[in-house]
Amino acid sequence: MKLIRVFYNGKTFYGALADQKVYPLDKEAKQYGPIPLRDIQLLPLVVPSKIICVGLNYKAHARELNMDIPEEPILFLKPPSSVIGTGEDIVYPKMSKNVHYEGELAVVMGKQCKNVSPKDAPDYIFGFTCANDVTARDLQQKDGQWTRAKSFDTFCPVGPWIETDFRDLDDLTLKTMVNGEIRQEGQTSDMIVTPFELVSFISSIMTLLPGDVILTGTPPGVGELKPGDEVQVEIEGLGTLINKVVEEE
């Protein structure tokens, strides 16, 4: 099932998307459905308490950077204020001169969990979607840590919908395209730590809450964005996340 978050007739709610129509899932909104997709306002899919990201989680990306494979996942956070949806603009901050895309598979949590096993992790996951871990690379290098570089408003596009049917994640193709040109292409089978293992590892550190998002790392080919670019993150079976880049006013 493909789920989206929308604003319609003064109400915000989740709906199931099928054949360009939205079928409201909230009880109070069911009176509206089905609603033509063209008549509703799409909202960012999630309002997470936190966004947990994983660095260097593809073998080919590690080789690309001439870096050793980490013994444990490398974690960092992005703030909830960085989230935008498909179709919204990535704002290129004046503070940076080198902003990069990083296409990623995102996990959306469905239940509160702590200390879960990889085997049990699927029971706590709501679904999967596409994400872009936008990064001010020059600030990352300047600071020596990643908070400022990863945290600008609009630096975490997520979408276009949450796919709740996730039986097969073993070998999905992930592509990132800039102005229609493929810049990144990889397979989820190249991940060092699987999504279910990541949920287990992260939940051993912090309690995961419904709506929290885990970005599972990026394949090789990260590169620069410029104002005016259109960037697309496409994951097989999960849709295409599309955002344009605009200059900060």
Backbone torsions as a table, in degrees:
resi	resn	phi	psi	omega
1	MET	NA	136.8	178.3
2	LYS	-100.5	118.2	-177.0
3	LEU	-111.3	137.2	176.7
4	ILE	-129.4	159.7	177.5
5	ARG	-110.8	129.3	-170.0
6	VAL	-136.0	164.4	169.7
7	PHE	-120.4	125.8	-177.5
8	TYR	-152.9	130.8	176.0
9	ASN	53.2	40.7	175.5
10	GLY	81.9	4.8	-178.0
11	LYS	-124.7	146.8	174.0
12	THR	-106.4	129.4	-178.6
13	PHE	-159.0	166.1	173.6
14	TYR	-92.9	147.5	176.7
15	GLY	-143.2	157.8	174.9
16	ALA	-89.6	133.9	-177.9
17	LEU	-101.5	126.2	177.2
18	ALA	-155.6	129.4	177.0
19	ASP	54.1	43.3	177.3
20	GLN	61.9	24.5	175.5
21	LYS	-127.7	149.0	-179.6
22	VAL	-109.0	126.7	178.8
23	TYR	-108.0	104.2	-175.4
24	PRO	-58.1	140.0	179.6
25	LEU	-103.0	-22.5	177.9
26	ASP	-75.5	139.3	-175.4
27	LYS	-57.2	-44.2	-176.5
28	GLU	-68.6	-22.1	-176.1
29	ALA	-96.4	-8.4	-175.5
30	LYS	-61.7	-23.3	178.4
31	GLN	-63.6	-18.8	-177.2
32	TYR	-86.3	-22.0	-165.4
33	GLY	-89.0	164.1	-9.9
34	PRO	-74.1	150.4	-176.4
35	ILE	-116.0	130.6	175.1
36	PRO	-57.5	134.4	-177.6
37	LEU	-56.1	-35.3	-177.4
38	ARG	-65.4	-17.0	-174.9
39	ASP	-95.2	-2.3	-176.1
40	ILE	-114.9	161.5	175.7
41	GLN	-99.1	120.0	176.7
42	LEU	-74.7	137.7	177.5
43	LEU	-115.0	161.4	171.1
44	PRO	-51.9	139.9	-171.5
45	LEU	-62.9	-33.1	-170.3
46	VAL	-132.4	155.8	170.3
47	VAL	-125.6	77.1	-171.1
48	PRO	-77.1	155.5	169.9
49	SER	-76.8	-24.7	179.3
50	LYS	-161.9	155.8	175.6
51	ILE	-121.6	115.1	-178.0
52	ILE	-103.0	126.3	-175.1
53	CYS	-116.2	153.2	-177.5
54	VAL	-119.7	124.9	177.9
55	GLY	-93.6	144.8	172.0
56	LEU	56.0	58.4	-176.9
57	ASN	-113.1	12.5	172.6
58	TYR	-120.8	132.5	-177.8
59	LYS	-58.8	-42.8	-177.5
60	ALA	-66.5	-32.9	177.7
61	HIS	-69.0	-38.5	176.4
62	ALA	-62.6	-43.3	178.7
63	ARG	-63.9	-39.3	179.8
64	GLU	-58.7	-36.1	-178.1
65	LEU	-94.4	2.4	-177.4
66	ASN	55.8	43.3	-178.7
67	MET	-118.2	150.6	177.2
68	ASP	-70.7	151.1	175.1
69	ILE	-69.2	128.5	-178.0
70	PRO	-63.4	145.4	176.8
71	GLU	-73.5	-29.0	176.5
72	GLU	-136.4	157.5	178.6
73	PRO	-58.2	139.7	175.5
74	ILE	-94.0	117.4	-174.0
75	LEU	-109.8	146.1	168.9
76	PHE	-149.9	169.7	-175.4
77	LEU	-118.9	149.0	166.6
78	LYS	-118.0	147.5	-177.9
79	PRO	-78.7	152.3	176.7
80	PRO	-56.9	-27.5	-179.6
81	SER	-68.4	-9.2	179.1
82	SER	-85.1	-8.5	-173.6
83	VAL	-76.9	133.0	167.8
84	ILE	-135.4	169.2	179.8
85	GLY	-103.5	177.9	175.9
86	THR	-63.2	141.3	-179.1
87	GLY	88.8	-13.0	177.3
88	GLU	-88.9	160.0	-174.0
89	ASP	-88.1	138.4	166.5
90	ILE	-84.0	123.6	-178.1
91	VAL	-93.8	120.2	179.8
92	TYR	-79.4	110.4	-172.9
93	PRO	-72.8	146.4	178.4
94	LYS	-63.8	-24.5	-177.2
95	MET	-70.0	-17.5	-175.4
96	SER	-117.5	152.6	175.6
97	LYS	-121.5	6.3	-175.2
98	ASN	-153.1	83.2	-178.3
99	VAL	-98.7	133.3	-176.1
100	HIS	-117.9	153.1	169.3
101	TYR	-91.5	153.6	171.0
102	GLU	-148.1	96.0	179.2
103	GLY	-70.4	136.0	-174.8
104	GLU	-147.3	155.1	167.7
105	LEU	-82.4	132.0	-178.7
106	ALA	-114.9	138.8	174.5
107	VAL	-100.3	132.1	174.4
108	VAL	-110.9	121.9	-177.4
109	MET	-78.1	146.0	-178.9
110	GLY	-113.1	-21.8	-178.5
111	LYS	-136.8	153.4	173.1
112	GLN	-65.4	136.0	179.7
113	CYS	-148.7	150.5	178.0
114	LYS	-150.3	129.7	177.0
115	ASN	57.8	48.9	177.4
116	VAL	-93.5	154.2	177.8
117	SER	-85.3	158.6	174.3
118	PRO	-55.9	-36.3	-179.6
119	LYS	-63.5	-38.1	-177.5
120	ASP	-88.8	-11.6	-175.2
121	ALA	-54.4	-40.6	-179.5
122	PRO	-56.9	-27.7	-179.2
123	ASP	-68.0	-16.7	-176.2
124	TYR	-107.3	-1.1	-177.2
125	ILE	-97.1	132.8	177.5
126	PHE	-80.6	-43.0	-179.6
127	GLY	175.0	-168.6	-175.8
128	PHE	-132.2	154.3	178.1
129	THR	-156.1	-177.2	178.1
130	CYS	-95.1	151.9	177.2
131	ALA	-147.8	162.1	177.9
132	ASN	-132.0	110.5	179.3
133	ASP	-84.4	76.4	-177.2
134	VAL	-64.8	137.7	-170.7
135	THR	-139.9	130.9	170.8
136	ALA	-83.1	93.5	-169.2
137	ARG	-63.7	-37.0	-179.4
138	ASP	-65.7	-35.7	178.9
139	LEU	-74.6	-33.0	175.5
140	GLN	-60.9	-45.1	-179.7
141	GLN	-70.2	-37.0	-179.1
142	LYS	-68.2	-42.1	-174.7
143	ASP	-79.6	-29.1	-175.9
144	GLY	79.2	-2.1	170.3
145	GLN	-142.8	176.1	-159.4
146	TRP	-110.7	-1.9	-169.8
147	THR	-61.5	-53.5	-177.3
148	ARG	-63.2	-42.7	-174.7
149	ALA	-64.4	-26.8	-174.3
150	LYS	-102.3	-5.0	-161.5
151	SER	-110.5	0.7	180.0
152	PHE	-60.2	147.3	172.1
153	ASP	-52.9	139.3	-180.0
154	THR	79.5	4.4	-175.2
155	PHE	-88.0	13.0	175.1
156	CYS	-138.7	71.0	173.1
157	PRO	-64.3	136.4	-179.8
158	VAL	-137.5	132.5	178.1
159	GLY	153.9	-171.1	11.3
160	PRO	-85.8	-19.0	178.3
161	TRP	-150.5	171.1	174.1
162	ILE	-98.0	121.7	177.3
163	GLU	-93.8	117.5	-176.3
164	THR	-89.5	-10.4	177.9
165	ASP	-95.8	99.0	-172.1
166	PHE	-125.5	47.2	-177.4
167	ARG	-69.7	-29.2	-174.1
168	ASP	-130.1	101.3	177.8
169	LEU	-112.2	6.3	-166.5
170	ASP	-69.2	-31.2	-172.8
171	ASP	-149.7	52.9	177.9
172	LEU	-81.4	145.9	175.5
173	THR	-89.4	129.5	176.5
174	LEU	-114.9	127.9	177.6
175	LYS	-128.1	141.4	169.2
176	THR	-118.9	128.4	-178.3
177	MET	-121.5	139.6	175.3
178	VAL	-119.7	118.5	-176.9
179	ASN	53.5	38.9	176.7
180	GLY	84.5	-5.7	-179.6
181	GLU	-97.4	129.4	179.5
182	ILE	-70.0	122.6	178.9
183	ARG	-109.3	-32.7	177.7
184	GLN	-127.0	142.1	172.3
185	GLU	-154.1	124.7	-179.9
186	GLY	-154.6	174.6	-179.8
187	GLN	-118.2	141.7	177.9
188	THR	-63.2	-19.6	176.4
189	SER	-65.7	-14.6	179.6
190	ASP	-87.2	-0.7	178.5
191	MET	-63.8	142.2	177.1
192	ILE	-77.3	-43.2	177.8
193	VAL	-121.9	127.8	-175.9
194	THR	-72.3	161.1	177.8
195	PRO	-55.6	-40.9	-179.3
196	PHE	-68.4	-36.5	175.7
197	GLU	-66.4	-35.6	178.1
198	LEU	-65.7	-43.9	177.6
199	VAL	-57.8	-43.4	179.7
200	SER	-62.9	-48.7	-177.8
201	PHE	-62.5	-47.9	-177.5
202	ILE	-65.4	-38.2	-179.1
203	SER	-70.7	-15.1	173.6
204	SER	-78.0	-12.1	-179.2
205	ILE	-104.7	-46.0	-175.0
206	MET	-140.0	152.2	176.5
207	THR	-73.4	127.0	175.9
208	LEU	-92.4	135.6	-176.3
209	LEU	-112.7	157.3	176.8
210	PRO	-55.1	132.9	-178.2
211	GLY	93.2	-15.1	176.2
212	ASP	-63.1	149.8	-175.2
213	VAL	-121.3	136.1	173.9
214	ILE	-115.9	121.3	172.9
215	LEU	-93.0	125.1	-164.3
216	THR	-94.9	12.6	178.4
217	GLY	104.2	164.9	-174.2
218	THR	-121.3	143.8	176.0
219	PRO	-76.4	178.5	-178.5
220	PRO	-66.1	158.6	174.2
221	GLY	107.0	13.2	178.6
222	VAL	-60.0	149.4	-177.2
223	GLY	-166.8	-173.3	-166.3
224	GLU	-85.6	147.1	170.9
225	LEU	-113.6	151.3	176.1
226	LYS	-128.2	152.2	173.3
227	PRO	-54.5	136.8	-176.2
228	GLY	98.3	-16.7	179.0
229	ASP	-72.4	152.9	167.8
230	GLU	-114.6	125.5	-178.2
231	VAL	-114.9	135.0	179.9
232	GLN	-124.9	133.0	172.3
233	VAL	-113.0	117.5	-176.2
234	GLU	-119.4	126.7	176.1
235	ILE	-122.7	129.8	-177.7
236	GLU	-50.7	121.6	177.9
237	GLY	83.2	-8.7	-176.3
238	LEU	-114.5	-3.4	176.9
239	GLY	96.2	-169.1	-175.7
240	THR	-130.5	124.3	176.3
241	LEU	-92.2	124.9	-174.5
242	ILE	-125.2	127.6	177.4
243	ASN	-143.9	144.9	173.0
244	LYS	-100.2	156.4	-179.8
245	VAL	-105.9	128.2	178.7
246	VAL	-126.4	155.4	178.0
247	GLU	-76.4	145.5	174.3
248	GLU	-65.9	134.8	-178.9
249	GLU	-78.8	NA	NA
